[in-house]
């Protein structure tokens, strides 16, 4: 099963200092009647976000997945400036990449890395993580959580995974602030027998740029990385 993906990169007149959460508020705030853009109804929507916002090294970008790709496409023409908190940025260029994405098991093991902190722990498993007897137990817990995150992403994309998912992780804890709360996140690499589309995200806070995944092109098997096909780019 494949689905359309649209990745929008915004070139601004100076580097953006704010977060993906503020970028989401700026863009989606103009469309309160379109919950796919902000992932809210009167209550939160508990499903995999089809529109994801992030700021990477000062450059804002937005990922639209499946019906989220069309929703993103429909608002690109309205984006001429960004007001993020007290800061204002002029959008000087919009670059779009149209992809065909898919998430599927593979026979080999593929390597990926997080470009933004992966928020793996909630209130329940944080206590389990803290009380684990050592790094082996903590790593086993994180591996289980990562498998669960991949399965949750597949379910949100209406993809049935009938094969066991295997993962290996090489992660370091980092401090992150999510919804005003300081939490433990993780940065590093992982290997799995799944093809994961580039720039898709895992864990908590994915609509705000946390847990963004890209192929680890330095890995020996990097030539076969990724779950996106038919990549093309154009200026918009």
TAKATA-V916100 format. One record per backbone hydrogen bond with DSSP energy under -0.5 kcal/mol. CO is the residue of the C=O (numbers start at 1). NH is the residue of the N-H. If there is no record, write none. Layout:
# TAKATA-V916100
co->(CO:CO)
nh->(NH:NH)
This chain:
# TAKATA-V916100
co->(3:4:5:6:6:7:7:8:9:9:10:11:11:19:20:21:22:23:24:24:25:27:28:31:34:34:35:35:39:43:44:45:50:52:54:55:56:58:58:59:60:61:62:63:64:65:66:66:67:68:69:70:71:72:72:73:75:75:76:78:80:82:82:83:84:87:89:90:90:93:94:95:96:97:97:98:99:99:100:101:104:110:111:112:113:117:117:118:118:119:122:123:124:125:126:127:128:129:134:135:136:137:138:139:140:141:142:143:144:145:146:147:148:149:150:151:152:153:154:154:155:159:160:166:168:170:172:174:176:176:178:181:183:183:184:185:186:187:188:189:190:191:192:193:194:195:196:197:200:203:204:205:205:206:207:208:209:211:212:212:213:214:215:216:219:221:222:227:229:232:234)
nh->(101:66:99:8:64:9:97:62:11:95:12:92:93:23:24:25:26:27:28:29:29:30:31:34:37:38:38:39:45:41:46:47:65:63:61:57:59:16:60:56:10:54:8:52:6:68:69:70:71:72:73:74:75:75:76:76:78:79:79:80:91:84:89:85:87:84:82:13:92:11:236:9:234:7:99:232:5:101:229:3:195:192:216:190:214:119:211:120:186:204:126:127:128:129:130:131:132:132:138:139:140:141:142:143:144:145:146:147:148:149:150:151:152:153:154:155:156:157:157:159:158:161:162:193:191:189:187:185:178:183:181:178:176:185:121:174:118:172:114:170:112:168:110:106:196:104:227:200:213:206:119:208:210:209:53:20:212:202:115:116:199:113:217:219:222:224:225:102:100:98:96)
